[in-house]
Amino acid sequence: PSHDTTRTGADRRSKAVTMMACHYDDKSKSIRVFCSDGYTRQCNIDRLPSIEVGRALWKTLQEYGKNGLSVQFVAAGGFSPDRWFYDVQPVANETVEM
């Protein structure tokens, strides 16, 4: 995966959700996304391959959120995609968790 983790489990995907808000937290150097299923998901920028990857992820999150797309969050290393993510993918024609 394109995410630095000490765990070796497979990537996991969340259920389809919509993003309610995105926030960059300067103190923890992380992106936090508030989602329609009530979960807040977090990406630690310092674990991505580069700052450019982090900027591209932020831009993608902004675009998907602005357009109200259904998305799935991807977590590395078998971590819970309801809490962590390093990638987000658009989802077509799926029921969104509220």
C-alpha positions in Angstrom: 0.0 0.0 0.0 1.0 3.6 -0.3 0.9 4.0 3.4 3.6 3.4 6.1 2.3 0.9 8.7 3.8 -1.7 10.9 0.9 -4.1 10.3 0.8 -6.5 7.4 -2.9 -7.1 7.0 -4.8 -6.5 3.8 -6.3 -3.1 3.0 -9.9 -2.8 4.3 -12.7 -0.7 2.9 -15.5 1.1 4.7 -19.1 0.9 3.8 -20.3 3.6 1.3 -20.7 7.0 3.1 -20.9 10.6 2.3 -18.5 13.2 3.7 -20.2 15.8 5.9 -17.0 17.9 6.6 -13.2 17.7 6.2 -10.7 19.3 8.5 -6.9 19.5 8.5 -5.6 19.4 12.1 -2.3 21.1 12.2 -1.4 19.9 15.7 -1.6 16.2 14.8 -0.7 16.7 11.1 -3.8 14.8 10.0 -6.9 15.0 7.9 -10.1 14.3 9.7 -13.3 13.6 7.8 -16.7 13.6 9.4 -19.0 11.1 7.7 -22.7 10.3 7.3 -22.4 7.1 9.3 -21.3 9.1 12.4 -17.7 8.1 12.3 -14.8 10.5 12.1 -12.0 9.1 10.0 -8.4 10.2 10.2 -5.3 10.1 7.8 -1.9 10.8 9.4 -0.1 12.8 6.7 3.3 11.9 8.0 2.6 8.2 7.1 2.0 9.0 3.4 4.8 8.6 0.9 5.2 12.4 0.5 3.5 15.7 1.1 2.5 15.8 -2.5 0.4 12.6 -1.9 -1.2 14.3 1.1 -2.0 17.4 -1.0 -3.5 15.2 -3.8 -5.6 13.3 -1.2 -6.9 16.6 0.3 -7.8 17.9 -3.1 -9.7 14.6 -3.9 -11.5 14.8 -0.6 -12.6 18.3 -1.3 -13.8 17.4 -4.8 -15.8 14.3 -3.6 -17.3 16.2 -0.7 -18.3 19.2 -2.8 -20.0 16.9 -5.3 -21.7 14.9 -2.5 -20.3 11.6 -3.9 -20.7 8.3 -2.1 -17.2 7.1 -1.1 -15.4 4.2 0.6 -12.4 4.9 2.8 -9.4 2.6 2.5 -7.3 1.7 5.6 -3.9 0.0 5.4 -2.6 -3.0 7.4 -6.0 -4.4 8.4 -6.8 -1.3 10.4 -10.4 -0.3 10.7 -11.6 1.9 7.8 -14.2 3.4 10.2 -11.3 5.1 12.0 -8.3 5.4 9.7 -7.7 5.9 6.0 -5.0 6.6 3.5 -7.2 6.6 0.4 -10.7 7.3 -0.6 -12.6 5.9 -3.7 -15.9 7.0 -5.2 -18.7 4.4 -5.1 -21.5 4.2 -7.7 -25.0 3.0 -7.0 -24.5 1.9 -3.4 -26.7 2.6 -0.4 -25.1 5.1 1.8 -24.8 4.4 5.5 -26.5 7.1 7.6 
